[in-house]
Amino acid sequence: MNNLGNRIRVIREDRGLLLRQVAAFIEVDTALMSKFERGERKIQREQIPKIAQFLSASEDEFILLWIADKIIEDIKGEPLAMNALKFVESKLSV
């Protein structure tokens, strides 16, 4: 999944910003930023605050999507994925 990359692209385009502008702000090359948006490379947790700041977006939303993407990647295709998520939710709610 690439929920975070897609969301970044939507916000960037809505604000009329170029890919190279975001890339320069977070100090990566434009090709890498493009790969982030397309889900070909994973965004590092440490990069999220800078991206959110530059886009004037919610850092919490970006972190949520980043975590969700990691979970989806790890459990996709597992027959008991939903049961495992419910179990984890019960453990985190304690």
C-alpha positions as CSV (number, residue, x, y, z in Angstrom):
1,M,0.0,0.0,0.0
2,N,1.0,3.6,-0.5
3,N,-1.5,5.6,1.5
4,L,1.1,8.1,2.7
5,G,2.7,8.7,-0.7
6,N,-0.6,9.2,-2.3
7,R,-1.7,11.6,0.4
8,I,1.5,13.6,0.0
9,R,1.0,13.8,-3.8
10,V,-2.6,15.0,-3.4
11,I,-1.7,17.7,-0.9
12,R,1.4,18.8,-2.9
13,E,-0.7,19.1,-6.1
14,D,-3.5,20.9,-4.3
15,R,-1.0,23.5,-3.1
16,G,0.5,23.9,-6.6
17,L,3.9,22.7,-5.5
18,L,6.5,21.0,-7.6
19,L,8.0,17.7,-6.7
20,R,11.5,19.2,-6.7
21,Q,10.4,21.9,-4.2
22,V,9.4,19.2,-1.6
23,A,12.5,17.2,-2.4
24,A,14.8,20.2,-1.9
25,F,13.2,21.0,1.4
26,I,13.6,17.5,2.8
27,E,17.1,17.3,1.2
28,V,16.5,14.3,-1.1
29,D,16.7,14.3,-4.9
30,T,13.6,14.7,-7.0
31,A,13.7,11.1,-8.3
32,L,13.6,9.8,-4.7
33,M,10.7,12.0,-3.8
34,S,8.9,10.7,-6.8
35,K,9.5,7.2,-5.7
36,F,8.2,8.0,-2.2
37,E,4.9,9.3,-3.8
38,R,4.6,6.2,-6.0
39,G,5.4,3.8,-3.2
40,E,8.5,2.5,-4.8
41,R,10.6,3.6,-1.8
42,K,9.6,3.9,1.8
43,I,9.6,7.2,3.6
44,Q,11.7,7.2,6.7
45,R,9.9,8.1,10.0
46,E,12.4,11.0,10.5
47,Q,11.4,12.6,7.2
48,I,7.7,12.9,8.0
49,P,7.8,16.0,10.2
50,K,9.7,18.0,7.5
51,I,7.4,16.9,4.8
52,A,4.3,17.8,6.9
53,Q,5.9,21.1,7.8
54,F,6.6,22.0,4.1
55,L,3.1,21.0,3.0
56,S,1.4,22.7,6.0
57,A,-0.2,19.3,6.6
58,S,-0.9,17.2,9.7
59,E,2.1,15.4,11.0
60,D,-0.2,13.1,12.9
61,E,-2.1,12.1,9.8
62,F,1.2,11.4,8.0
63,I,2.4,9.2,10.9
64,L,-0.9,7.4,11.0
65,L,-0.7,6.6,7.3
66,W,3.0,5.6,7.6
67,I,2.2,3.1,10.4
68,A,-0.8,1.8,8.5
69,D,1.2,1.3,5.4
70,K,3.8,-0.7,7.4
71,I,1.1,-2.9,9.0
72,I,-0.6,-3.5,5.6
73,E,2.7,-4.5,4.0
74,D,3.4,-7.0,6.8
75,I,0.1,-8.7,7.0
76,K,-1.4,-8.5,3.5
77,G,-2.4,-11.9,2.2
78,E,-2.5,-13.4,5.7
79,P,-5.8,-15.3,6.2
80,L,-5.9,-14.4,9.9
81,A,-4.9,-10.7,9.4
82,M,-8.1,-9.3,10.8
83,N,-8.1,-11.6,13.8
84,A,-4.5,-10.6,14.5
85,L,-5.4,-6.9,14.2
86,K,-8.2,-7.3,16.7
87,F,-5.9,-9.1,19.1
88,V,-3.3,-6.4,18.8
89,E,-6.0,-3.7,19.3
90,S,-7.1,-5.4,22.6
91,K,-3.5,-5.5,23.8
92,L,-2.9,-1.8,22.9
93,S,-6.1,-0.7,24.6
94,V,-5.0,-2.0,28.0
